[in-house]
């Protein structure tokens, strides 16, 4: 049976999901570069939290 996620990991994952919605509202000029970088950093946060656990 899988262990439940630690609350900080769950919140970080929910933050990632929310970011997708916000980035879709970015202007086209910023969506590609800035949006991709923000999503990469947010996903890196989740990966590092899971690794630290």
C-alpha atoms as a printed R data frame, in Angstrom:
   type eleno elety resid chain resno      x      y       z
1  ATOM     1    CA   UNK     A     1  0.000  0.000   0.000
2  ATOM     2    CA   UNK     A     2  1.316  3.417  -0.921
3  ATOM     3    CA   UNK     A     3  2.140  5.840   1.853
4  ATOM     4    CA   UNK     A     4  0.207  9.120   1.906
5  ATOM     5    CA   UNK     A     5  2.204 12.110   0.746
6  ATOM     6    CA   UNK     A     6  3.690 14.461   3.293
7  ATOM     7    CA   UNK     A     7  1.589 17.662   3.396
8  ATOM     8    CA   UNK     A     8  4.397 19.844   1.964
9  ATOM     9    CA   UNK     A     9  4.753 17.538  -1.036
10 ATOM    10    CA   UNK     A    10  1.000 17.522  -1.569
11 ATOM    11    CA   UNK     A    11  0.901 21.336  -1.426
12 ATOM    12    CA   UNK     A    12  3.828 21.605  -3.847
13 ATOM    13    CA   UNK     A    13  2.047 19.261  -6.267
14 ATOM    14    CA   UNK     A    14 -1.174 21.283  -5.996
15 ATOM    15    CA   UNK     A    15  0.895 24.429  -6.629
16 ATOM    16    CA   UNK     A    16  2.210 22.851  -9.836
17 ATOM    17    CA   UNK     A    17 -1.301 22.028 -10.989
18 ATOM    18    CA   UNK     A    18 -2.455 25.587 -10.284
19 ATOM    19    CA   UNK     A    19  0.517 27.024 -12.165
20 ATOM    20    CA   UNK     A    20 -0.604 25.353 -15.387
21 ATOM    21    CA   UNK     A    21 -3.845 27.331 -15.229
22 ATOM    22    CA   UNK     A    22 -2.099 30.602 -14.484
23 ATOM    23    CA   UNK     A    23  0.510 30.162 -17.198
24 ATOM    24    CA   UNK     A    24 -2.190 29.517 -19.796
25 ATOM    25    CA   UNK     A    25 -3.361 33.080 -19.097
26 ATOM    26    CA   UNK     A    26  0.098 34.573 -19.752
27 ATOM    27    CA   UNK     A    27  0.494 36.702 -22.870
28 ATOM    28    CA   UNK     A    28  1.745 34.684 -25.816
29 ATOM    29    CA   UNK     A    29  5.114 36.448 -25.795
30 ATOM    30    CA   UNK     A    30  5.840 35.323 -22.226
31 ATOM    31    CA   UNK     A    31  4.135 31.942 -22.180
32 ATOM    32    CA   UNK     A    32  6.844 30.033 -24.013
33 ATOM    33    CA   UNK     A    33  9.993 31.141 -22.236
34 ATOM    34    CA   UNK     A    34  8.826 32.428 -18.862
35 ATOM    35    CA   UNK     A    35  6.057 29.859 -18.452
36 ATOM    36    CA   UNK     A    36  8.349 26.943 -19.269
37 ATOM    37    CA   UNK     A    37 10.976 28.151 -16.795
38 ATOM    38    CA   UNK     A    38  8.443 28.627 -13.990
39 ATOM    39    CA   UNK     A    39  7.005 25.160 -14.572
40 ATOM    40    CA   UNK     A    40 10.483 23.622 -14.672
41 ATOM    41    CA   UNK     A    41 11.425 25.198 -11.344
42 ATOM    42    CA   UNK     A    42  8.139 24.214  -9.713
43 ATOM    43    CA   UNK     A    43  8.514 20.618 -10.872
44 ATOM    44    CA   UNK     A    44 12.106 20.611  -9.652
45 ATOM    45    CA   UNK     A    45 10.807 21.655  -6.222
46 ATOM    46    CA   UNK     A    46  8.492 18.620  -6.081
47 ATOM    47    CA   UNK     A    47 11.269 16.277  -7.211
48 ATOM    48    CA   UNK     A    48 13.655 17.623  -4.574
49 ATOM    49    CA   UNK     A    49 11.030 17.322  -1.831
50 ATOM    50    CA   UNK     A    50 10.311 13.709  -2.784
51 ATOM    51    CA   UNK     A    51 14.041 12.948  -2.915
52 ATOM    52    CA   UNK     A    52 14.591 14.544   0.491
53 ATOM    53    CA   UNK     A    53 11.785 12.463   1.950
